[in-house]
């Protein structure tokens, strides 16, 4: 476990959403460090409600459906109550970067320019950035029409919408039937109003890395490998790894974009090559508990940067530290067709720390540290044991109103946005 990034006094932190796994993990880390945490979210039953570390919950408009209303709520809250740091733990960062100057006079905030944020947030923008800097990625084409996509696809491929997170907007196209299904979904969702990416499907291992930057300088880095998948391709079991080459790539990206704050990437280590291929970018911290348990407190480091400090770069996190998310493990078991018996066995392994969970620490619902986190974990287990097919409904609860869509992005980008 990391030695928490120590500031002179506990800070009052406003976390801008409470339903993502990333927010839930950041709350645990900051709470263990003694900071005073308040959370905004449209859902009264979001994950953050089930934490002893949350001092106060504020129900707010949804970012996706009402970005203007959400921003107004945040600004009124900052006026009414004192906060030292506003933490854009998810896609709220795009909105906050758009009005950064207004917010920075009221609260500590670590974000790059809006142009840099938008480049990293867009899959097409990130791909062009990699080309510009000569950084490795799979063979990629960017298209805007269905006919262009048909011409670009070479089986097997991955098709991605330019906007999408939490594993949304991704299709694996291995044959003509997959292509037709993807085209039907893309057309139905209006994806061709924006850009669509076609990438060669690379056989290999998917890993993720995350970093914190201060004025373009990388000051904290952590990487991990997926050991077992949960629902929707998210991680159920992870193991920390040492990836100096990926660290160098991230440092280059951060320097060129003058990045300030948190930045994460996904990449593939191909079976036939030692060169990691960058495949996605998230302008935020993604599930920072893995780094914390491997000895590096990225969430605490982000608070220091938000306060205007210039921390010294942290040493590398420990490789080989295994962690898991019990809720994701259960959802993953059910999504792969697991029966009640399979789920019962998975619950038992999680309870006793057996099988793949041996010498692994819980990230998302650390009951020993935060007993209230047992509530969403127990409810997930009960629902799946009663009806394993509920996995689809439960997994979609993570795709909430805290996520942006093309309409809300266009509104935030518009010249007259206030």
N, C-alpha and C positions, 0 to 999 in steps of 0.2 A: 504494500500500500504506500502511496506517496506521502511524503511530508507536505502538508498543505501549504500552498503559497501564502506566506504570512504577511498581512498588512498591519499597519499600526493599530487599527481598531476594526471591529466587525463592521461590515458595510451593509447598508440597506439596499437590497437588490430586487428589481422588478423583472421577473421572467415573463416574456411576452406571449407565451402559450404553455399549456400544461398537459397536452394529450400525446405528444410524441415520446418515443423511447429516449430520444436525446435530451428532451427537457427533464424527464423523470430522473435520468442519471445525473444530469448537471445539478439538480436540486439536492440529491443525496450528497454529492461532493461538497457543494457550498454549505449545506447544513452541517456536515461533519466538521467543516472549518469554522463554524460559529457565526456565519453570516445570517442576516435577518432577511428572509425570503418572502416575497409576495408574488402571486401568480395571476395572470389574466388568461381567460379562456372562455369560448362560447358555451362549452359543455359543463354543466354543473357536476358531471360524473367523470371528469377527465382523470387521467392517472395521477396528476399532481394532488388531487383532493385526498388521496390516500397516502399521505406522508406527514410524519410528525414535524418535519422541518419547515412546512409551509405555515407562516404566521397568519396570512390573510389571503383569501381568494376573491377575485373580482370577475364577475361574469360580464363579458364584453361582446360587442358585435363580432361576427366572423370576418376574418381577413379576406377570404375568397369572395364572399357575397357582398360585403360592404366595406371595402378598404377605407373609404372616406370616414365612415362611422367608426371604424376601429381606430383610425389615427386620432380622431377627435376624442375618443374615450381615453386613449393613452395620454394625450396632451392635458386633458382635464385632470386626470389622475396625478400627473407630474406636478400640476399646479396646486392641487389640494393636499398632496402628501409629499414628504421629502424622501427622495431616493438618491443614493450615491451612484448607482449603475443601472442602466437599462440594458438587459441582456437579450438580444435578438437571437434566440436559440434555434429558430427555424427560418422559414421563408419571409418572416416579418422584416428581415434584414433588407430586402429589396425596397420595401416601403420606407423604412427608416433612412436608408441611404438617399432616397429621393428628397427627403426634407431634413437632411442631416444637420444643416446649420441651425435650423429652428430648434432641434432637440438638444444639440450640444450645449446651448446656453443654459439648459435646465438640468442636465444629468450627464454623467460619464457614459460614453458610448464609443465602441471600437468598431469602425466600419471604414472600408475604402470609399473611393468616389463611386457615384452612382453608375458611371460608365464602366468602371472596372467590375463592379458587382454584377451588372447586367451581362457582361461578357462571360463571367464565370458561371452564372446561373443558366445561361442558354447552352444546350448541348451543341448546337451548331456554332455558336460563338466560341465555345471552348475548343472545338475541333479546329476551327480556323486559327485560334491562338497557338495551338500545338504545331500546326504547319508553319506559322510565322516564326516560331522560336526553334524549329527543327527538332522538336521533342517527339518521341515514338508513340504511335497509336496504330490500331488496326487500319487496313485499307478502308477508306471512308469516302462516301459521296453524299452530297447534300442536295436534296431535290425539293420541288414545290408542287409537283403534279403527279397524279397516279400513273400516267404513262411513263414519266421519267423514272418513277420507282420501279416499274416493270422492267425497264431497260437496264437499270442499275443493279438489280438483284442477281447475285450469283450464289447458287445453293452450296453450302448453307450460309445464311446471313442473319444479322440482327438488324431489325428495323426499330427506330426510336423516334418519338416525337421530340421536338426541341425543348418543350416544356414538360416536365414530369419529375416527380420524386417519389420516394417510397415504393419503388419498383413499378410505378405506373407508366404506361405509354411505351412498353417494350414488347416486341414480338420476335420469337425465334422462328425463322423461316427456313425450313429444310427441304421443302418440296412445293409443287405448284398449289396443292390444297392449302398449305400454310400461307402462301402468298395471297391467295384469294381471300382467305379469312382475315388476314391483316389489312388488306385493302378495304374490305367491307367495314371493319372497325374504324379505320382511319377516316374514311369518308363519313361514317355515321357521327363521329366525334368532331368533325370539322377540322381535323388536323392539318389539312392542306391549306388552311388559311395562314399557316405558318410554315416553317421549314421542317423537313423530315430527313433523318439520317439513315443511311444504309451502310452497315459495316460488315466486313468479313467476320464470320464466326470463328474465333480462335480457340483451339483446344488448349486448356491449361488451367491454372489455379487462380481464382479470384482473391485478391487481397484489397485492403483499404488502408489509407494513411491519412493522418490529420495533423494540422500544424497551427501554431499561433504566430502571427507576424506583428512586428512593431515598425511602422513606417517603412515597409518593404523588406525588413530584415527578419529572417526566420529565427525564432527564439525558443521554440518547443516543437518536438516532432515525435510521432508514435505511429507504428504500423502493426497490422494484425492480419492473420489468415483465417478464412472461414474453414472450420473443421466440420460443422454440420449446419444445414440450412433449416430455417424456419419457414413460416408461411410467406409466400410471395417472394422467396429468394433471400429474405433477410437472414442475418446470422442468428443461429441458436447456440452454437459453441464456437469460440474464437481462441486463437493462440497468438500471442505477441511475437513479432519477428523483427529482425534487424535488416533494414533496407537502405543502406547509404546511397544507392543509386537513385531511388525514389525520393529520398530526402533532397538530393541535389536538384532533381527535376522540379520539386515543389519550391525550392529556394529560388530557382530561376523564374518560375511563374510569379511568385510573390514579389520578387524584385522588379520585374518588367511591369507589373500592374500596380506597383507602389501599394501593395496590399497592407491593410491595417485591420487586425482582428483574426478571426478563425477561417481556415480554408481546409477542405478535405478532398481527396481524390480516390477513385476506384481504379484498379489496374489489374491486368492479367499477366501472369508469368507463363508464357507459352511452354508447352511440353518440349518443343524442338528448339528453344532459344533461351538464352540467359537474360535477354533484354526485356524489362517490364514494359508493357504497352498500356498507356493511359487511356481509359475508356469513359470516364465521367468525372464531374466535379460538383462539389457542394460547397457554397460559400458560407460555411458554418462548421461547428463541431458536430460530429456524428457519434453518438453514444460514447461519451468521454470516460466512462467508468473503466474500460479496458486499460486505457493509459494510466489512470489513477492507481489501479491495482498493480500495474507494472512499474510503478515508481515515479510517474510524472503527472503533475497536477495541471493539466491544460486549462481546465475551467478556472482555477485560481489565477493562473497566468493571464487569462483573458480579462479578469477583473482588474489586475494591475495595469494592463494596457489601457483599459477603459478609463482608469483614473488618471491617465496622462503620464504614468511612469514609463521608464525605459529599462525593463528588467534585463539582466544578463542572460544569455542563452542557457537553457537547461541541458544537462547531460542526457545521453540516450536512455530510453526506457529499457527495462530488462526484457530480453527475449525469452520465449518458452513459458510465459505465464498464461495459463488457460482460464478462461472465464465462460460463463453461459448466461442465457436469459431463459428462465424456466417457462415463462408464458410462451415465448417463441418456440421452445422445444415441443411443448404440448400442441400448439397450433400446427407446427410442422409435421408432427406425427399424424395428426388427424387429416391434414391436407394430402398426405401421401396414401390415404385410404386406410389408416389405422383403425382397428376395431376397438371396442370398449376394453377388451383384454390387453391390446397393445398399449392403450392409454394408461390403464392401471399399472402395467409394468413400468412405463415411462415415469409415472408419478412416483413409484417406489424407488426407482433409480435416482431420481432427483432428491427424494427425501433422505436417502442414506448416503448419497454421494457415491453411487456405484457406477460401473461401466464407464461410459465416456465422460461422466461427471466426477470421476475420481480426481482429487487434487485440483478441482475447478471451483472458482468463486462465483457466486451469483451477482450479476450486474444490476438488473432492472428492479427486482423486488427483494432487497437484502433484508429479510425478515429479522435477523438477529440485530441489525442496526436500526431498523425502522419497522416496528411490528405492524403498523397499519398497512404496510405494503402487502401483507398477507391477504388482504381483502380481494383485490382484483385477481391475484393469482388463484385463490381458492374458487372464486366465481368462475374463472375461465376453466379450471379443472372440472368443476361440477357440470357446467354447461356441456362440455365436450363428452364427459362420461354419460350424460343423459342422452345426448344426440350428437355424435361426431360430425354430422353434416353441418352443424352450426358453425363450423370453422370458417366458411365463406363469409358469413355475417360478422363474426367476431374479428376476422382479419381486416375487413373493410372499415372497422371503427377507427383504425389508424389513419384512414384517408379523410380526415375531417376538414372542418372549415378553416383550420390554420394553414392549409395548403393553397397555393395560388393556382389559377388556371389562366388560359390565354386572355380571356376577357378582362380579368382583374389586372393582369400585367399591362395590357394595352391602356387601361384606365390610369394606372400609376405612371406609365411612361408619357401620357398625353401632356401637351404643352401647358394646358390650363389646369392641371391637377393642383389642388390645394390641400 
